[in-house]
């Protein structure tokens, strides 16, 4: 609980504003994967093995495991999916390592 980044003035990431940007970037990548699968799946991605989950800046147990893309062909391929919290996303990990 006593760890800090020194000098603090040079390492101010404004995390409250960055969470929204990280959530948006992660959602864009999720949409790109879904769009690729929907429009032909040239990379032959197995829909049953997609592990890139969407993120939301809220810890809601009801969203951890969902069934997505119900409602016919226009909505994509039905599959099990879920949401993680934004701070646990791969995009956040990349930001933190950068």
N, C-alpha and C positions, 0 to 999 in steps of 0.2 A: 503494500500500500504506500510505500514511500518513494517509489521509482518516479523519475521525471526526466524529461528531455531538456538538455542544456545546450545552447541558450534557447529558452522557450520562445522568444520573439521571432526567431527564424524558422520555427517548426510549428506554426499555427495552421492547422488544416481545417478549421471551422467545421468540425464533424457534423453539426446539426444540418448544415447546408449540403455537405457532401453525401449524406445518407440518401437524399433524394436523387442526386446525380448518379450514385452507384446503383440504386434501385432501377433507375431508368436505363442505364447502360446494360445491366444484367437482363432486364426485360426485353431490350432490343435484341440481345444475343439469343434469348429464348424464342422470340418471334422469328428470327432468322432461321433457326433450326426447324421450327414448325413449318415455315414457309418453304424451305428446301424440301422437306418430306412431302408436303402437299403438292408441289409442282414438279413431281417426277422422281425425286430422290436419286439423283445421279450418283451420289456417294454410297448408295445402297445401305443407308442407315437403318438398322433394325429398330422399329418403333417400340418394341417391347423392351429394349435395352437402353433407351435414352435416360441418362442419369442427370442431365442438366435441369435442375428444378428452378422454378421461378422464385423470386424473393419478394418480401414485403417487410416494411419496417414496423412490424407488430408481431407479437408472439401469440398467435391464435391457434389453439390445438385443433380446431375444426378444419384448418387449412393444411395441416401437415400431410395428410394423405387424402387425395381427391380423385375422382374419375373425370377426366377432361375430354373435350371434343365430342360430346353427345349431340344428337340432333341431325344426323344425316351427313351426306358426303360434303356439303358446303362448309361444314364445321371441322373438317379434318378427320383423322383416324382416332376412334375412341381408345383411350389408354389410361392407365393409372399414372398419376402425377402427384405433385404436392408443392408446398411452399416452404422455404427456409426463411430465417430472419436475415435482414440485409447484412448485418455484421458478420454472418457466417458464409457469405457468398465468396466465390472465387475472385470476382472483380474487387471486392474489398481486400482480399489477400494480396492481390497484385498491387493495389494502391499502397498498402502498408509496407510491402517490400520495396516499392519504388522510393 
